Amino acid sequence: MIGTEATPLLDPELPHDASRADDERIVVITRETLLRAKAQIPDA
């Protein structure tokens, strides 16, 4: 994934019932990137 690393900033903002593994990162991508990738992202 190409984007901006935002784990330190956004990790504390995750809902209480959400989590991530130590080897996972939160990455911010542009809307344009998401729309272009949507065809390859499963709905379920």
Legacy VTK file of the C-alpha trace (Angstrom):
# vtk DataFile Version 3.0
C-alpha trace
ASCII
DATASET POLYDATA
POINTS 44 float
0.000 0.000 0.000
1.291 3.426 -0.847
0.251 6.105 1.595
1.247 8.090 4.639
2.153 6.210 7.821
-0.246 7.388 10.543
-0.133 4.642 13.181
1.138 6.766 16.101
-1.431 9.460 15.387
-4.495 7.313 14.667
-3.977 4.209 16.825
-5.309 5.937 19.966
-8.400 6.969 17.963
-9.450 3.402 17.113
-12.783 2.350 18.665
-12.499 0.244 21.816
-13.674 -2.869 19.947
-11.066 -2.441 17.178
-7.446 -3.486 17.292
-4.407 -4.113 15.137
-1.488 -6.508 15.444
1.990 -5.228 16.310
3.123 -5.847 12.729
0.173 -3.926 11.208
0.243 -0.221 10.418
-2.416 2.422 9.820
-1.834 4.093 6.472
-3.746 7.074 5.077
-4.397 7.009 1.338
-6.019 9.552 -0.937
-9.615 9.155 -2.046
-8.379 8.863 -5.630
-6.162 5.916 -4.687
-9.050 4.188 -2.939
-11.416 4.689 -5.882
-8.854 3.310 -8.325
-8.246 0.271 -6.104
-11.938 -0.396 -5.347
-12.342 -2.865 -8.211
-9.710 -5.085 -6.576
-11.075 -4.876 -3.006
-13.577 -7.626 -2.106
-16.991 -6.470 -0.854
-17.240 -9.152 1.828
LINES 1 45
44 0 1 2 3 4 5 6 7 8 9 10 11 12 13 14 15 16 17 18 19 20 21 22 23 24 25 26 27 28 29 30 31 32 33 34 35 36 37 38 39 40 41 42 43
